[in-house]
Amino acid sequence: MQDYFDLAKKSGITLMDVGKCQFCGANTKRGIHECLEIFNLGFQNIDFSNVENHIYRFLIVDAHTLQHPEIHGRWSNHFHLSRLHLIFRYNTKWTYSLSPKLSNYLNTYKVHKKNEYLNFPKVFERGTITSTDILKKLTNEKECKDWIEKWALEVYHKWNINHDIVDEIAKGFLKE
């Protein structure tokens, strides 16, 4: 399995070790590495064992992934944008059991779309809210959840040039 170092190298991207995150502009000191650390460890004040809070985990994963598309696989971006589209456009109540179903649907979909790529928003134009902004909101769980939702919605809208593509995926997924 490739990690983000491998994917960046494959894309010809040098990962920066200092300063702001080179992809989303988060106010980090150690660049993308700190941004990923916050993503992996920074939202522990939310009880994700509570089923009602699962939606916030999905929104965090999707927003962060789509703010850093260069370090994720091509179809990963399809998956995360499609999931946000299903949540925001079709009001799908996402659960963990739906993720493998979407993944399976995308595996079938991509067989006929070998040349399909999503157009990434420009670096630093993928939403003004970043992981460091959410981290500042951890003192109050409700406010943190509100900001996570705003973050994911903002990122989703920044990818609007691709909404027709993911709408096709969403409609196919919903039919199954």
Disulfide bonds with the S-S distance in Angstrom:
none
